[in-house]
Amino acid sequence: MGRVFPMRFIERGRQIQLDVHHVIGINESNAHFAARIAGGGVIQTFAFLAQPAVERGELVPLLARFQPPPYAYHLAYPPNRHVSKRLRAFIDWAVEVFGELA
């Protein structure tokens, strides 16, 4: 069985991690989210993934005032390689899409 990620929260500047009991384990964020939409309990997931479901009324945010800071996104590629047009286009797209979430 893989590593279980704890739920992370911030309270008065202090980080809190909760190791919660779970019945099933899912190690892919889209499947994890789909399980919640299908009635699979409480999840902590990425805002960009959950926001459309919140707007449709399918999800209700819990403990919003205790949200941790967003995860950092990194794009890694070998520094000694030429950045192809495809890679440059992907990097520009990722910055445009995920940069808004920072």
Sequence and secondary structure as in RCSB ss.txt:
>XXXX:A:sequence
MGRVFPMRFIERGRQIQLDVHHVIGINESNAHFAARIAGGGVIQTFAFLAQPAVERGELVPLLARFQPPPYAYHL
AYPPNRHVSKRLRAFIDWAVEVFGELA
>XXXX:A:secstr
      EEEEETTEEEEE    S    SHHHHHHHHHTT       HHHHHHHHHTTS    SGGG         
   TTS   HHHHHHHHHHHHHHHTT 
